[in-house]
Amino acid sequence: MQPIKKGLFAFVLIISSFIALSGCYDALIDIMPPEQFIKLKGVVHFGALTALDLEVVDLGENQQPATIKVYDASGTPVTIKNITFTEVGVFNIPLSNLKANTNYRVEVEYSSAIGDLIKTPQVQLQTKPFSDIILNNKKISSTSTNHLFESTPDIGSLAVTRFGHVWSTTDIAPNPNNTFNKTSFTSLSGNKFNSNINIPISETYYVWAYATDEVNFTFSPYTIVEPVSNNVFTSTTNEVSNLTISSATINGAYNISVGTITNYGIAISSINPYPTTTANEQKLETFSIVGGSNVYSKNFTGLAANTMYYARAFASDGIITKYGLPVSFTTGAPTETITITNPKAGNSYIKGSVLSINWNANFALPVSIELYKGSVLERVIVS
């Protein structure tokens, strides 16, 4: 019976040892870190494009699904992108529809071999300024009045709400929110947008492509649209003379070597630094003189006092209009006057007499009248 007992004891000892070892093995599995199939290395920029720098080190079951999450400052996910990797290596994953010049946090989620959800450490992301968007502008076709423009924008990762074209007779791009000379699109056709623009043949125009997120604007370089004329002539704006509080004389000249001038004169405006002959700008004042002289003047009256005005001489051959360089001038400030009508200067008056004092409307503030007895101020009367 002794051997049987020894064998039984050994058998029980082996089973107990196995159970103990199994418990230790389970404990080792619990404390081991999860598999790092995907490593989020950082963020890279290519112009306005922002991309995640990822390294896939293991595919698990031949492929590795993952979810990219981008969080704003409040912790709300603003972009969720699902992607499946089919090979190991380093990848740049582009992001889209993010606000310009904004801070975000990014992480990548994926499943381990045993189904546990793994999250990479979050990294900070700073998007690029809206001005990093690249806009080109190309004229595709043209007739005497209609011009087809095309733009292929590179917006990168930035959110854009509108695209379009704007045009002006000056080389300063107008704000698309404040001009009627614009087209507007909320999406691209393919990767581009087209605008068919109707422009008068009588003037030179500048055309820009634009993009906006309703906070920022960016523009392409301008494209010039010039009317075609075989005539050769120039226009010059000369000095301003005879300047008063309500009038000014503007002097201009033109020179033509081929063709005939049909119209010339001066355009002025208190708003537009480049006044034109067309009334498409608010409060534009345009005057023209018809005649044969190539040196001329125009006296403008009824101008507002203490106001800056802009002026340009112009000349037209009936096909195109050419302008001289703009000049600016400021009308004089109004004179403040007080008139004592009763009694007359040098007269004396007794107590109870009426002293009539009048002042003109050029006083901007209430008028104060100081009464002195000798050199001592006795009283102040405010109108």
Secondary structure, 3 states (H helix, E strand, C coil): CHHHHHHHHHHHHHHHHHHHHHHHHHHHHHHCCCCCCEEEEEEEEECCEEEEEEEECCCECCEEEEEEEEECCCCCEEEEEEEEECCCEEEEEECCCECCCCEEEEEEEEECCCCCEEECCCEEEECCCHHHCECCCEEEEECCCEEEEEECCECCCECCCEEEEEEECCCCCCCHHHCCCECCECCCECCEEEEEEECCCCCCEEEEEEEECCCCEEECCCEEECCCCCCEEEEEEEEEECCCCCCEEEEEEEEEEECCCCEEEEEEECCCCCCCCCCCCCCCEEEEECCCCCEEEEEECCCCCCCEEEEEEEEECCCCEEECCCEEEECCCCCCCEEEEECCCCCCCCCCCCCEEEECCCCCCCCEEEEEECCEEEEEEEC
